Each structure stands twice: as structure tokens, then as C-alpha cells.
């Protein structure tokens, strides 16, 4: 699905990693986007500071993804998408990949 398209990292920085998990730091200012990326592992997103986000899949599907502060979401692997903060607050999250 993403053949020939350069994909970015899942987050901006790996803050912890061992043989079972990888934890990413994600920070998006209002209007900022995380580049198109692929999730190769199941993962949890923990919203440290919530925001109104939009997920855009590689096939163009747009999904509203309001993430309240303290919210936790589990997602299966395989998704190729980008995330944009369309709200007016900074979005901070930890994304925990389960290896």
C-alpha cells in the first residue's frame, strides 16, 4: 500500500525501548502534522495533553480523532496514515508499540 512512498517515523523521539516495547514521544502544535507513517506493531496512545486531531489514511480517508487529556486508545498494526492537530491546543502523547 505504501510502495514507493517515503514514510516518516511513528513519533518525534524514542524515549524508551527494550525487547518488548518501544515508547515514542509525540508533540504537535496546532496546525502541525506528523508525516505519513506505518504502524508495524500493535500500539497504545496515551494523551498527556489532549487535542482535536484528524487522521488521514494513505487512501485518503479522513477520521476525526479527538483525544482528551488522559485518554488511552489501542490500535492494531498495519495502519498507514498521518496525524494533524486541527485544534487550538498543543497535543502531547506517548505512543507505546508492543513488539
trRosetta pair geometry for C-beta under 8 A, 3 or more apart (Angstrom, degrees):
i j d omega theta_ij theta_ji phi_ij phi_ji
1 58 5.8 111 151 88 109 150
1 59 7.7 -62 -162 -52 116 94
1 80 5.8 -179 106 20 122 146
2 5 4.8 -96 -172 57 74 112
2 7 5.8 23 170 -57 146 121
2 36 7.6 168 -131 150 120 118
2 38 5.9 -114 -2 -63 160 126
2 58 6.0 -106 -84 -117 85 158
2 80 4.9 -165 -59 -133 122 157
5 36 6.7 -49 150 112 125 146
5 58 7.5 159 64 -140 165 120
7 35 7.5 151 -169 123 46 105
7 36 5.7 -97 -124 113 69 84
7 37 5.1 110 178 -119 100 45
7 38 5.4 -19 -158 -5 162 93
7 80 7.1 -89 -109 -142 130 103
8 34 7.2 -163 90 166 136 70
8 35 3.2 87 -4 79 148 123
8 36 6.3 114 13 64 94 49
8 37 4.8 -72 71 -72 73 99
9 12 7.4 127 86 -95 125 19
9 24 7.6 174 149 -130 105 134
9 35 7.9 69 37 55 53 108
9 37 6.2 -16 109 -116 16 137
10 24 5.2 -136 101 -54 104 166
10 37 5.3 171 -89 149 45 147
10 39 6.6 85 -113 -96 117 72
10 43 7.9 -173 -167 -95 143 167
10 95 6.0 -136 146 99 114 149
10 97 7.0 60 106 -56 175 125
11 14 7.4 127 70 -71 112 50
11 24 2.9 140 20 166 144 124
11 25 5.7 145 155 65 132 37
11 26 4.4 -100 -131 -69 102 82
11 34 7.4 -42 -111 -136 43 132
11 95 5.4 -177 -55 33 128 123
12 24 7.4 124 36 180 49 95
12 25 5.8 -57 62 91 93 86
12 26 6.3 135 3 -112 91 42
12 27 6.3 -39 11 30 146 84
13 24 6.9 140 76 -157 40 65
13 25 4.5 -5 62 44 95 112
14 17 5.5 -1 173 -37 127 119
14 22 6.1 -52 -136 -173 113 97
14 23 6.9 107 -161 74 64 53
14 24 6.0 -46 -98 -97 54 64
14 25 7.8 -162 -86 7 7 81
15 23 5.2 -61 64 104 89 102
15 24 7.0 121 8 -142 87 14
15 25 4.9 85 -36 -38 121 102
15 94 7.2 -74 44 -127 136 103
16 21 7.2 12 112 105 102 104
16 22 7.5 172 94 -154 60 36
16 23 4.1 22 52 38 95 121
17 21 7.1 -145 -133 101 47 58
17 22 4.5 11 -112 -116 96 75
17 23 7.0 -149 -66 23 58 68
18 21 6.2 31 47 47 84 72
19 99 6.7 -123 160 78 44 147
20 98 7.2 -23 165 -153 74 62
20 99 5.5 -161 -161 48 25 103
21 96 5.7 -20 -164 -170 120 92
21 97 6.4 147 -160 77 60 59
21 98 6.1 -26 -103 -105 79 47
21 99 6.3 -144 -75 1 25 93
22 41 7.5 113 33 44 109 155
22 96 7.6 154 77 -157 44 45
22 97 4.3 -4 55 53 93 114
22 99 6.7 84 -13 -49 93 107
23 94 5.7 -9 -170 -174 102 106
23 95 7.1 154 -156 77 50 47
23 96 5.3 -12 -103 -103 80 71
23 97 7.6 -152 -71 21 33 73
24 94 6.9 151 74 -160 51 53
24 95 4.3 -11 56 57 107 100
24 96 7.9 -154 22 -68 72 30
24 97 7.3 59 -13 -16 104 101
25 92 8.0 -27 -168 -160 83 82
25 93 7.9 147 -161 83 41 50
25 94 6.5 -27 -100 -104 51 68
26 34 6.6 -24 -147 -84 113 137
26 45 8.0 -25 29 -141 144 102
26 83 7.9 13 -171 77 140 147
26 91 7.2 -31 124 121 98 99
26 92 7.2 152 88 -156 64 36
26 93 4.5 -11 61 61 111 93
26 94 7.4 -179 18 -87 86 19
26 95 5.8 60 -20 -17 123 109
27 90 6.8 -7 -166 179 88 105
27 91 6.9 159 -153 87 39 63
27 92 5.3 1 -105 -104 79 73
27 93 8.0 -178 -72 25 43 63
28 32 4.4 -165 -163 85 78 107
28 33 7.1 41 -137 -94 125 13
28 34 6.3 -80 -77 -42 123 87
28 51 7.0 -134 78 59 104 161
28 53 7.5 85 70 -105 150 110
28 83 7.0 -124 -52 115 158 102
28 84 7.4 178 -175 -155 148 30
28 85 4.0 163 123 -24 119 125
28 90 7.2 166 84 -161 46 59
28 91 4.4 0 55 54 94 112
29 32 4.5 80 53 -10 72 130
29 85 6.7 -177 95 66 24 146
29 90 5.6 -29 -111 -111 56 84
29 91 8.0 -139 -63 24 13 75
30 51 7.7 -158 -87 -151 69 131
30 85 5.6 -113 -113 120 33 113
30 86 7.8 35 -155 -179 73 12
30 87 6.1 -102 -114 91 93 53
30 88 5.1 21 -106 -128 146 34
30 89 6.8 98 -65 30 102 17
30 90 7.1 -78 -28 -74 73 48
31 84 7.7 -22 -165 -175 25 97
31 85 6.6 -33 13 82 22 87
31 86 7.6 69 -86 -113 43 40
32 84 7.3 -175 99 -146 34 64
32 85 5.6 18 55 34 74 111
33 82 5.6 23 178 163 114 118
33 83 6.6 161 -156 86 66 45
33 84 4.2 -26 -99 -96 90 83
33 85 7.6 -154 -79 14 43 67
34 37 6.8 -54 142 5 103 124
34 82 5.9 -179 83 -162 69 69
34 83 4.3 20 35 51 114 94
34 84 7.6 -140 21 -67 67 43
35 82 6.0 -65 176 -118 22 110
36 58 6.7 87 -152 -93 121 87
36 80 6.7 28 -178 172 93 86
36 81 7.0 -123 -136 146 66 14
36 82 4.7 -55 -77 -59 55 103
37 80 7.2 -154 101 -144 28 61
37 81 7.4 -29 56 66 63 48
37 82 7.1 104 10 -94 74 60
38 78 7.7 -41 -168 -168 92 21
38 79 7.1 173 -147 92 53 46
38 80 4.6 -20 -96 -97 82 84
39 42 8.0 66 153 -104 117 18
39 43 5.9 -107 -155 5 127 129
39 75 6.8 24 119 109 171 119
39 77 5.2 -145 122 -137 90 61
39 78 6.6 -22 77 31 87 26
39 79 4.9 24 29 51 114 86
39 80 7.9 -150 14 -71 69 42
39 97 7.6 -166 -154 -111 88 105
40 77 5.7 9 164 -158 19 125
40 78 7.9 75 -113 -67 33 38
40 97 7.9 29 67 -152 74 133
41 77 5.3 -122 146 -89 3 123
41 97 4.2 79 77 -172 133 101
41 98 5.7 -175 162 63 112 52
41 99 5.8 -49 -124 -93 146 45
42 74 7.2 7 176 -174 103 92
42 75 7.0 -178 -155 93 63 50
42 76 5.6 -37 -109 -131 89 41
42 77 5.3 -80 -58 -34 50 87
42 97 7.6 131 79 -156 41 58
42 98 4.9 -22 78 51 92 113
43 74 7.5 172 94 -150 39 54
43 75 5.7 -10 63 59 81 90
43 77 7.4 96 -9 -80 87 71
43 95 5.7 13 173 179 132 90
43 96 6.0 160 -158 81 77 50
43 97 4.8 -35 -96 -99 105 55
43 98 6.4 -171 -88 5 44 78
44 72 6.0 -8 -173 -170 108 97
44 73 6.9 155 -156 79 57 44
44 74 5.4 -28 -98 -96 75 67
44 75 7.9 161 -91 18 28 71
44 95 7.3 170 85 -155 48 47
44 96 4.5 -3 55 54 96 106
44 98 7.5 68 -9 -34 89 104
45 67 7.1 -66 125 -132 126 140
45 72 7.0 166 81 -151 52 47
45 73 4.8 -4 51 55 100 96
45 75 7.2 29 -10 -1 104 113
45 93 5.5 -3 -172 180 91 137
45 94 7.6 160 -155 82 47 45
45 95 5.2 -15 -104 -105 74 77
45 96 7.8 -167 -76 20 28 72
46 71 7.7 174 -149 90 42 46
46 72 5.3 -7 -103 -104 71 85
46 93 6.2 153 78 -161 49 78
46 94 4.8 -6 56 57 105 92
46 95 7.8 -167 22 -77 69 31
46 96 7.0 42 -8 -11 107 108
47 50 4.5 50 156 -87 138 74
47 51 7.7 -158 -151 14 122 67
47 67 4.3 168 -80 153 144 109
47 68 6.5 137 82 85 149 34
47 69 5.8 -127 122 -117 106 29
47 70 6.5 -31 79 27 89 20
47 71 4.6 23 28 52 123 86
47 72 7.5 -140 13 -69 77 41
47 91 7.4 -64 -141 -159 97 85
47 92 7.5 105 -168 81 57 56
47 93 5.1 -38 -105 -99 48 98
48 69 7.2 -15 139 -144 25 79
48 92 4.3 -56 69 108 109 103
48 93 5.9 -177 8 -96 83 33
48 94 6.5 75 -38 -12 111 87
49 69 5.6 -12 -134 -106 35 101
49 89 6.8 -132 154 148 105 115
49 90 6.0 22 108 94 139 83
49 91 6.5 -171 93 -142 84 27
49 92 4.1 54 31 32 100 102
49 93 7.9 -115 45 -54 59 59
50 66 7.6 39 176 171 116 69
50 67 4.9 -157 -140 109 87 68
50 68 4.4 -33 -102 -164 167 20
50 69 4.0 -109 -4 -45 102 55
50 70 7.4 -50 -40 20 114 57
50 71 6.2 71 -95 13 121 112
50 89 7.3 41 93 91 57 137
50 91 7.0 -16 -179 -123 23 78
51 67 6.2 11 51 58 57 95
51 85 5.0 -13 138 -141 148 104
51 87 4.4 -164 -172 43 82 134
51 89 5.0 -153 -103 78 88 91
51 90 6.9 -112 -70 114 131 18
51 91 3.5 -84 14 -77 138 97
52 64 7.8 -31 -170 -163 87 92
52 66 5.3 -21 -118 -108 68 79
52 67 8.0 177 -95 25 22 66
52 85 7.3 98 74 -164 56 62
52 86 5.4 -72 111 74 97 81
52 87 3.3 124 35 -63 92 108
52 89 7.9 98 8 35 77 93
53 64 7.9 131 87 -169 52 48
53 65 4.4 -38 86 81 98 98
53 66 7.0 165 32 -91 68 25
53 67 5.7 13 13 1 119 109
53 83 5.6 -7 -175 -172 127 97
53 84 6.5 150 -158 78 72 43
53 85 5.6 -43 -99 -100 79 51
53 86 6.6 129 -129 15 24 82
53 87 7.3 -50 -51 -6 48 104
53 91 6.3 64 -67 -100 113 159
54 62 6.0 -13 -176 -166 114 94
54 63 6.9 148 -163 74 61 47
54 64 6.0 -37 -107 -107 75 47
54 65 6.4 151 -108 22 19 88
54 83 7.4 156 79 -155 44 51
54 84 5.0 -15 58 61 93 96
54 86 5.1 45 -11 -16 110 129
55 62 7.4 150 81 -158 53 43
55 63 4.3 -15 61 61 102 104
55 65 4.9 66 -18 -23 100 136
55 81 5.1 16 -176 163 95 146
55 82 7.5 158 -154 79 53 40
55 83 5.7 -23 -100 -100 68 72
56 60 7.1 -22 -173 -145 93 30
56 61 7.2 164 -154 81 49 46
56 62 5.5 -14 -102 -102 78 69
56 63 7.7 -174 -76 21 32 73
56 81 6.0 158 80 -162 41 88
56 82 5.2 -12 59 57 96 89
56 83 8.0 -176 20 -81 72 26
56 84 7.0 29 -6 -1 110 111
57 60 6.8 -33 74 36 79 21
57 61 4.3 14 32 50 120 95
57 62 8.0 -133 13 -64 77 28
57 63 7.3 61 -28 -8 98 110
57 79 7.1 -95 -119 -162 96 89
57 80 6.8 82 -163 82 72 65
57 81 4.7 -49 -102 -96 50 100
58 80 4.2 8 -29 104 129 111
58 81 6.5 -108 -29 -80 69 49
65 83 7.3 -64 61 -134 146 98
67 71 5.3 -152 -169 66 67 135
67 73 7.2 -83 -118 -15 103 128
67 91 7.0 71 65 -141 124 115
67 93 7.1 -18 142 -80 153 131
68 71 4.5 105 60 -37 75 120
75 79 6.6 -32 160 -3 129 140
76 79 7.7 117 83 -26 68 98
85 89 8.0 -115 -176 76 123 54
85 90 7.7 3 -170 -143 164 31
85 91 4.7 -156 -100 -3 126 126
87 91 7.5 110 46 -55 117 103
